[in-house]
Amino acid sequence: MHYPTIKQLRYFNALVAYNHFGQAAASCFVSQSAFSVAIKELEKTLGGQLVDRTNKSVTITNLGREVHGQSQAVMAELQKLHDLAQGNLKPLSGRLAVGMIPTIGPFIMPALLPYLKVNYPELALEIHEGKTADIYQQLMEGRLDVVLLALPYDLRSVETLSLFKDPFRLIHGSQYNLEQKSFNINRLEDGSVLLLDDGHCLRDHAISACRIQHVDKVSHFTASSLLTLIAMVRQNLGVSFIPEMAVNSGLVDDDIVVKAMDKKAYREVGLAWRKGSMRAKEFQLLGQSIVEACDINPDTLLL
């Protein structure tokens, strides 16, 4: 009897996730032709059609949905086998694939990497940056071991470890007319709040933490990165809310005014990994290393 290969199952999971042969193939770092051949071989092995193909769309069949559910379970068990083997190594040694969101990674890594190099020289760290939804998907598919992200976020079948609070700061250009001694978002003009575009969890966290209750206050202009967002603020196009770690990174210069917010306006920075992972203690050690390396303010610690 012939069984599906791990590669075939991994490719099929990617196809279900992206619902597009080209994008799924790119995510697996193979050509679309090789990817398509692997899916056809999987269908032949299982003796059924998993995908309906047309020129413009991909539809997963009912059989394909059932196979996908079992495939995810198989990959999860394989990951547990891998984690079990990794658990027999020294703490924070060997390969560790870490996913990070772009509004945290660049501010944590400059301090964390030298710390890990000195204290855990046998660690082979792989860093993958992406939006929260993307790295969470990669985590559940077994392509990442642990993710560094901002909480709260709707995550299932994972364990989380909150590390510290990252307060939000109000910023505006030095020439921007903000006639408020005590900041009140309800007194801002409509369209004056600049935010990142949809898909960035920082946008959702800023809206929630900074109590932006009226959508009219948010500008139709959005930014794809913090660097672009700060540039827009520098040009006095509006105000924004950015995390303290970005303020302390040097991205903010004298042309931008930074103001404190209410103590309740913050996001949590934490780690997440698959529930039941054999490396949970190791991930907790990684969290402690982040706190120590970055010299986090004791008043914001959540560990």
TIVOSE-940254 format. One line per 3 residues: number of its first residue (from 1); their letters; for each residue x, y, z of C-alpha. Coordinates in pm, 1 decimal. Layout:
NUM) a) X/Y/Z; ... .
***
This chain:
1) mhy) 0.0/0.0/0.0; 126.8/346.3/-90.6; 88.0/633.9/156.0 .
4) pti) 105.5/1010.4/98.6; 444.1/1167.6/159.9; 503.7/1444.2/411.5 .
7) kql) 590.4/1677.1/124.2; 258.7/1607.5/-48.4; 61.3/1674.7/269.7 .
10) ryf) 255.2/1994.6/336.0; 187.0/2116.2/-18.7; -182.1/2032.2/6.4 .
13) nal) -214.2/2217.5/337.2; -56.3/2520.1/172.4; -299.0/2496.0/-120.4 .
16) vay) -597.4/2496.4/114.9; -450.6/2791.9/303.9; -379.0/3009.0/-3.4 .
19) nhf) -650.9/2872.3/-237.1; -413.6/2952.7/-523.8; -159.2/2724.7/-687.1 .
22) gqa) 96.3/2997.3/-758.1; 88.9/3150.9/-411.0; 89.7/2811.0/-239.6 .
25) aas) 385.9/2696.2/-449.1; 575.6/3016.1/-366.0; 512.0/2962.9/5.4 .
28) cfv) 670.9/2616.6/-26.0; 963.6/2754.6/-230.7; 898.7/2531.0/-533.9 .
31) sqs) 791.0/2594.6/-892.0; 419.7/2588.8/-968.8; 466.0/2298.1/-1209.5 .
34) afs) 643.1/2083.7/-946.6; 377.7/2182.1/-693.4; 93.3/2081.0/-927.5 .
37) vai) 258.1/1746.1/-997.7; 282.5/1674.7/-624.2; -89.8/1751.3/-574.7 .
40) kel) -184.1/1524.0/-865.3; 35.3/1247.3/-720.6; -141.5/1289.1/-385.8 .
43) ekt) -480.7/1255.4/-555.2; -360.5/943.2/-737.0; -228.7/791.1/-413.4 .
46) lgg) -557.5/856.2/-230.7; -772.7/761.9/-525.7; -993.2/1069.8/-526.4 .
49) qlv) -1013.1/1429.3/-648.9; -912.8/1681.0/-384.5; -929.3/1995.0/-597.3 .
52) drt) -1156.3/2126.7/-872.4; -939.0/2329.2/-1108.1; -1050.8/2605.5/-1344.0 .
55) nks) -858.3/2882.1/-1517.5; -960.5/3139.3/-1257.9; -1024.1/2956.7/-932.5 .
58) vti) -941.6/2663.0/-708.3; -1215.7/2480.4/-518.7; -1139.6/2221.0/-253.0 .
61) tnl) -1377.2/1923.2/-284.2; -1562.1/1768.4/8.7; -1307.5/1486.1/7.4 .
64) gre) -1033.6/1746.1/1.2; -1175.3/1913.9/313.2; -1178.1/1582.5/498.7 .
67) vhg) -825.9/1500.6/383.9; -710.8/1846.1/491.7; -841.3/1790.6/845.6 .
70) qsq) -659.0/1458.8/873.6; -349.3/1605.2/710.0; -328.2/1879.6/971.2 .
73) avm) -357.4/1616.9/1245.8; -78.9/1410.1/1087.0; 150.2/1713.1/1056.6 .
76) ael) 78.1/1808.0/1417.5; 180.3/1460.2/1535.0; 497.2/1477.4/1328.0 .
79) qkl) 575.7/1811.1/1486.3; 531.0/1656.8/1831.8; 780.8/1388.7/1730.7 .
82) hdl) 1023.6/1660.1/1626.3; 962.0/1854.9/1946.6; 1025.0/1542.4/2152.0 .
85) aqg) 1364.6/1498.9/1990.3; 1444.8/1868.1/2031.6; 1345.8/1845.0/2396.1 .
88) nlk) 1635.5/1608.8/2459.4; 1881.7/1876.9/2351.6; 2023.0/2147.4/2574.8 .
91) pls) 1780.8/2436.2/2638.5; 1774.8/2681.0/2348.0; 2004.9/2476.8/2126.7 .
94) grl) 1962.0/2341.1/1776.7; 1721.0/2484.5/1520.5; 1448.9/2722.0/1639.5 .
97) avg) 1217.7/2887.2/1384.8; 1064.8/3203.8/1531.3; 794.0/3413.4/1367.1 .
100) mip) 771.7/3784.1/1448.4; 543.1/4067.6/1348.3; 710.4/4372.7/1187.8 .
103) tig) 595.6/4609.3/1464.0; 791.2/4411.1/1726.2; 1075.6/4217.2/1562.8 .
106) pfi) 1293.8/4510.7/1449.1; 1284.8/4663.1/1798.3; 1356.3/4340.9/1989.6 .
109) mpa) 1617.8/4175.1/1770.3; 1907.3/4423.5/1806.6; 1924.3/4346.6/2179.5 .
112) llp) 1812.7/3982.6/2172.4; 2048.3/3844.3/1908.0; 2374.8/3936.4/2086.4 .
115) ylk) 2228.2/3808.8/2414.2; 2142.8/3470.6/2264.1; 2479.3/3445.0/2090.5 .
118) vny) 2660.9/3484.4/2421.7; 2430.6/3279.4/2644.9; 2310.3/3012.0/2401.0 .
121) pel) 2582.4/2974.5/2136.8; 2444.9/2639.1/2015.1; 2111.4/2791.3/1915.7 .
124) ale) 2047.8/2808.1/1539.8; 1783.4/3080.4/1522.6; 1568.8/3126.2/1211.7 .
127) ihe) 1365.9/3447.4/1201.5; 1056.5/3482.7/984.0; 873.0/3815.6/974.4 .
130) gkt) 508.7/3854.4/876.4; 167.0/3976.1/981.2; 5.1/3799.4/1275.4 .
133) adi) -237.3/3592.9/1066.0; 46.3/3471.2/844.0; 287.6/3364.3/1117.4 .
136) yqq) 4.3/3204.2/1315.0; -84.0/2996.7/1009.9; 280.3/2895.2/967.1 .
139) lme) 293.8/2802.7/1335.7; -6.0/2572.6/1306.5; 136.0/2415.0/991.0 .
142) grl) 458.0/2332.0/1176.5; 677.6/2567.4/975.2; 742.0/2781.2/1284.1 .
145) dvv) 813.6/2665.0/1638.2; 706.3/2976.6/1827.4; 584.9/3327.6/1742.9 .
148) lla) 648.8/3667.4/1901.6; 341.3/3885.2/1865.4; 111.2/4141.4/2022.9 .
151) lpy) -181.8/4035.6/2235.2; -474.1/4009.7/2259.1; -533.8/3820.6/1934.6 .
154) dlr) -776.6/3542.1/1849.6; -554.0/3233.1/1865.0; -672.5/2873.8/1889.0 .
157) sve) -492.6/2554.5/1990.5; -197.1/2746.3/2128.5; -41.7/2835.1/2461.0 .
160) tls) 55.9/3197.0/2518.4; 301.5/3369.3/2749.8; 258.0/3743.8/2806.8 .
163) lfk) 594.0/3912.0/2862.8; 536.8/4283.7/2914.6; 312.2/4580.4/2841.9 .
166) dpf) 408.0/4810.1/2555.0; 236.3/5147.3/2615.3; 100.1/5352.2/2327.2 .
169) rli) 220.9/5707.5/2269.3; 43.3/5986.8/2085.0; 259.0/6145.1/1814.8 .
172) hgs) 207.6/6442.2/1585.5; 424.8/6670.4/1374.6; 588.2/6968.9/1539.6 .
175) qyn) 387.2/7201.2/1313.4; 58.7/7016.0/1355.3; -212.7/7222.1/1521.8 .
178) leq) -325.6/7015.8/1820.5; -484.3/7260.3/2060.7; -540.8/7021.9/2349.9 .
181) ksf) -376.7/7047.5/2688.4; -540.8/6723.1/2800.5; -577.5/6491.6/2501.6 .
184) nin) -930.9/6387.4/2411.5; -972.0/6187.4/2091.9; -1333.6/6296.1/2058.7 .
187) rle) -1216.6/6655.5/2004.8; -1000.8/6562.5/1705.5; -1112.7/6659.7/1357.7 .
190) dgs) -1259.7/6384.6/1139.9; -999.8/6200.8/932.9; -709.7/6315.1/1149.1 .
193) vll) -600.6/5977.7/1294.7; -339.8/5798.8/1082.1; -309.2/5419.7/1119.5 .
196) ldd) -151.0/5118.4/954.9; -356.6/4940.5/690.0; -583.8/4641.9/751.1 .
199) ghc) -406.6/4319.5/841.5; -169.5/4480.3/1090.2; -274.9/4389.0/1442.3 .
202) lrd) -120.8/4718.1/1560.3; -408.1/4896.2/1386.8; -665.6/4695.9/1583.1 .
205) hai) -474.3/4732.4/1909.2; -442.3/5109.0/1863.5; -814.9/5143.5/1791.1 .
208) sac) -902.3/4938.0/2099.7; -639.9/5060.6/2347.3; -672.0/5425.9/2249.7 .
211) riq) -1053.1/5405.6/2248.6; -1109.4/5524.2/1894.2; -1485.2/5481.5/1899.0 .
214) hvd) -1577.9/5690.0/1596.2; -1460.6/5562.6/1258.6; -1492.5/5915.0/1119.2 .
217) kvs) -1184.4/6011.7/1317.6; -968.1/5767.1/1118.2; -807.4/5890.8/797.7 .
220) hft) -868.5/5717.5/465.4; -491.9/5733.4/413.0; -313.5/5433.7/564.0 .
223) ass) 47.1/5317.5/589.0; 196.1/4977.2/514.7; 470.3/5010.3/777.4 .
226) llt) 557.8/5203.8/1090.7; 831.3/5384.1/898.2; 577.7/5515.2/647.5 .
229) lia) 328.6/5598.5/921.6; 584.1/5809.3/1108.2; 682.2/5983.4/783.2 .
232) mvr) 317.0/6081.5/729.1; 298.9/6220.4/1082.1; 622.1/6411.6/1025.4 .
235) qnl) 453.2/6586.7/732.3; 178.6/6708.4/969.6; -90.6/6501.7/795.5 .
238) gvs) -246.2/6396.0/1124.6; -183.1/6227.1/1457.6; -111.5/5863.7/1531.1 .
241) fip) -53.8/5615.3/1810.5; 260.4/5405.6/1811.0; 408.6/5167.3/2069.1 .
244) ema) 671.8/5290.0/2309.2; 932.5/5047.5/2172.4; 910.2/5225.7/1836.4 .
247) vns) 957.3/5564.4/2004.7; 1266.9/5438.5/2185.0; 1414.7/5287.8/1868.2 .
250) glv) 1522.3/5617.0/1716.5; 1253.6/5631.5/1446.6; 1109.4/5944.3/1604.7 .
253) ddd) 1311.1/6266.2/1565.0; 1278.4/6627.8/1679.0; 1018.6/6701.5/1409.8 .
256) ivv) 769.8/6481.3/1594.4; 605.7/6551.9/1929.4; 551.6/6251.9/2158.8 .
259) kam) 288.8/6258.8/2432.0; 196.7/6005.7/2700.1; -139.0/5830.4/2694.3 .
262) dkk) -362.2/5686.1/2962.7; -197.7/5393.5/3145.1; -468.2/5163.9/3006.7 .
265) ayr) -355.9/5234.9/2650.2; -111.4/4953.3/2579.1; -64.5/4623.8/2397.9 .
268) evg) 87.6/4308.8/2543.8; 396.8/4156.0/2388.8; 410.6/3779.7/2422.8 .
271) law) 495.0/3440.9/2278.9; 264.9/3170.8/2141.4; 331.2/2807.2/2055.1 .
274) rkg) 126.4/2500.6/1967.3; -63.6/2352.0/2258.9; 107.1/2042.4/2392.9 .
277) smr) 451.0/2125.0/2251.0; 734.6/1939.1/2421.1; 942.3/2257.9/2403.8 .
280) ake) 713.0/2471.7/2621.0; 977.1/2517.1/2893.6; 1227.3/2619.8/2630.1 .
283) fql) 989.2/2882.8/2494.1; 939.3/3016.0/2845.6; 1316.9/3046.5/2870.3 .
286) lgq) 1315.4/3238.0/2541.7; 1058.5/3476.0/2689.4; 1275.5/3534.3/2994.0 .
289) siv) 1572.0/3596.1/2763.5; 1375.6/3861.9/2573.1; 1292.2/4042.5/2896.6 .
292) eac) 1652.1/4030.0/3019.3; 1810.9/4122.9/2687.6; 1582.9/4420.0/2625.3 .
295) din) 1606.7/4551.9/2982.9; 1229.0/4584.3/3010.8; 1086.9/4834.3/3256.3 .
298) pdt) 992.3/4634.9/3571.0; 664.3/4828.1/3595.3; 547.9/4678.9/3263.5 .
301) lll) 648.9/4316.2/3324.3; 381.5/4046.9/3301.8; 599.5/3740.5/3362.1 .
***
